[in-house]
Amino acid sequence: MRGAAPTSTRLGALREATAALDAAGIESARQDAEWLLAAVLGLERFAPYLDSGAELDPEAAERYRALSSRRARREPLQYLLGHEDFHGLRLAVTRDVLIPRPETEGLVEWAVEALRDRPAAAIADVGTGSGAIACALARIRPDLRIVAVDRSLAALAVAARNVRRLGLAGQVSLLAGDLLEPLRSGSERLSMVIANLPYVPTASVGRLPAEVSRFEPPLALDGGSDGMSLTRRIITQAPRRLQSGGWLMLEIGEDQAGALASLMAAEGFAGIEARRDLTGVERYIAGRWLEASAPAPRRAC
């Protein structure tokens, strides 16, 4: 169809897509239609309005209709655009990684607060996914040395893309493996282990919004029967990798703080604190490993 006569104006196509998305029950229909049109045209979100009467060539119009149809079927906007903004950074995302959430920015901010008195600290971001936490911390603190770990090679490929594009390869290294296992052979103790691990109970994954349950990777969502299988494991593993006074900082699910605080205390963590996200949910928990007063760590799960 290349070279055929244009079939619609930008504004007309936008109205058509908005109506289709609204009919499909997409609450952010207008906003999503704007983003998708801008992506097709290679522009920023509101730029198409500057020349709203301009016509779309048939190829662009067809691409726009195809993307709008996929969004109407609940495919997340971020996957269609290929990116998401997180803590001031634009990160590449694909269906191999969880889409970074605003609440995780709260975990980053707490980590920055906790590391204020630790120059050139070495930390591990476990379950890095797109690399959101590692990249945000590296950009905020250029002195940090960060190891980003994930068991998904596909996710690590996305994280590597973000690290390179943001110019953070000198700070952030990537390792493949399960939780802290890839770090066992290293001799350096860490100032912090930070993680946003899967914390949705298995039975609840299917009840999540369709955008999540049908499109985001199950590996990044399913936290086992009670949602805490991986967080329990990292709590028992972390003492072997943390220096005395080092932090373990986790994003967690609703109603999990009490059980995880008890486990952290039993493993020798002190100063344990849970904090709430902007919706009032206890979303984060952290504690410091105090080796001198801690019981001997149990064998990691």
Beta strands, then each sheet from edge to edge (+ up, - down):
strand 1: 8-9
strand 2: 55-56
strand 3: 83-86
strand 4: 89-92
strand 5: 122-126
strand 6: 145-150
strand 7: 172-176
strand 8: 190-195
strand 9: 242-251
strand 10: 269-276
strand 11: 282-289
sheet 1: 1+ 2-
sheet 2: 3+ 4-
sheet 3: 7+ 6+ 5+ 8+ 9+ 11- 10+
end
